[in-house]
Amino acid sequence: MLLIGCASAHAEFSRDINYKPRTDTSRFEQRKLYQDALYLIKSGQRSRYRKIAPQLEAYPLYPYLAYTDKIYHLSSQSTEDIVAFIDQYQDTPLSGQLRQNWLFSLARRGQWETFLNFYDEAEAGERNACFYGIALYNQGRLAEAMAQAERLWLVGRSQPEECDPVFKFWRDNKGLTADLAWQRYALAVKAREAKLAAYLIRFLDKSDKSDANNLKLVHAQPGNILRYTRFDNQRSHAGEVILHGVKQLAQRDPASALIALNHYVAVREIDPAEVAEAYVYIGIRIAQSGDEKNQLETIPLDLNAYPELVAARIRLALRRSDWSDVLILINLLPAEDEQHANWQYWKASVLASSGDSADQEIARSIFVDLASQRSFHGFLSADRLGLNYNFVDEPSTVSTEEILALETTPGIQRALELLTLNERSRARREWYFTTRDFSNTERQIAARVAQRWGWYKPAIQSLIDAKAWNDLDFRFPIAYQETFISNARAADIPVYWSLAIARQESAFMPDAKSPSGAYGLMQLMPATARIMAQRTGASLQSNQQLIDPDLNIKLGSQYLGRMLRRYDNNRILASAAYNAGPGNVDKWLDPDLDFDVWIETIPFRETREYVKNVLMFSTIYGRRMHQEQPLIYSHELAQFKPRSAPETIEVAAPESRVRVTSDELHRPAAVADAR
């Protein structure tokens, strides 16, 4: 199937290029012949493949045929043949891939000299890195082999079985010291690699096994770190065990963790830098938990040196409505951090409620500056001033000729052909390889090409790489428009919101898969998808079906609708629940907090930034679809603390002076046309 540009692409752009689906019969026949040729190679019919291969020499994906042929016959390839391919196709990712596969084949055959001649550390995978150590050893380069073995050893995960011979000769040559054995064991425990840690016990020095047992104990049951007599000893790794234990304990009981750390620091010497790191770690969690025992002031650190801890304390001060502390702490941040829109917004918020006219003027100035920006806090500031949002939309100028010219270049042609054949992983690899050295102008052109083919993620990424932040039509495409609209109606949710969620989750990448196992455009967890499928009567037989955009959008929209109804049509809470789970949001709910304080003090950083982005993106999508949307609706404030009515202050907007109360400075406009 030939992919064509999304119907929702920039209207002016679409008219300009007058794009139509290809009707090139010869290209269609080439694709069919290409797939036939691949089948012949993979089924061992090489002679038949060689008869039809010449017909495909002009086809963009001919290098992929040549590559597949070489991969299936690596053992019979001469060095000259391999080098010729690498040189001929160095403008493709296939060159490096063939090199690594060939090196693996060489290693399997014990051709170590050739292996070393062509080994490239920058491209090496894990298995070839292991073979590199073996090659060095077999060629008599013992010192280099030993150094490579140590590098391979010092990781907290299991290495491929190809590393076993490397570690054996390394140990046989006394490379494994007691300290190195401990380091890897500790890395494995901290990485939660229990099986590896259990295996590594055998290599530990007898004198370290007590520390090893203690490390394993405090990792699994950190409360044991409070049994002081067990750890008040001078064993060599006791300090590391203690610091790991108090950090683990801080995740569930930061108040006790601080008491424990203070005890151990008083009775034994531990590296000061590592102690400071532990104090910061514990302090952040005390701040997140509310610091009911007022322990933060007792932490023996110079706050100026630890901005992450300062930020956590600012958020605690916001939750407590301790406005003077908010200002003091913001002033402790490094200059660059202090100027961030986030902290400038809170500085202005505090000053705006002051009875001092000079403070109010500073607040006005900050809000006016922020309102000129396209950001979550910029939009909040515009709401406070009663101004329209400044979307800072500056489309880049790209001509039709530039688009068509770039589309015909070999690398882009290969990427688009792979996309057409639904080889998405290869298509992305080819695209990013081809565009990696593009100028910013070329990247902006490339973004047009990608979106013209309905390939949204590379289009967005190309603009990010080009730093073309203000090209909103292409950074925020209305992808799969009809599907999103119809499913938003069915789920009774705002389509701008579901588009914003998909933009944040995957940048509209249909086959996206996260490390946690979420699938597709809207990054659905399989268990959630199955529940939604049962409720909607959709057929879901395998997780792989979730990369289908139609099904993914349908199930994702239904789940969004479920979250929206759970939280009384409040997108703030529903967005947080979509990211962190409703269980967490239920725990975090606090009707005594202002809505902006609640967002700013969400305990999970990822969720905090997620909610801000989704709300801002939703507003951008409203504008893109010609229906202006507020950042926050008035009904969404109902589950948060109502504002009091302080005295009226005068705030001047850039073009006119507007009298508002400081109460109005703390809430968004109720409806879109109020700005």
Order of alpha helices (4+ residues) and beta strands (2+ residues): alpha-alpha-alpha-alpha-alpha-alpha-alpha-alpha-alpha-alpha-alpha-alpha-alpha-alpha-alpha-alpha-alpha-alpha-alpha-alpha-alpha-alpha-alpha-alpha-alpha-alpha-alpha-alpha-alpha-alpha-alpha-alpha-alpha-alpha-alpha-alpha-alpha-beta-beta-alpha
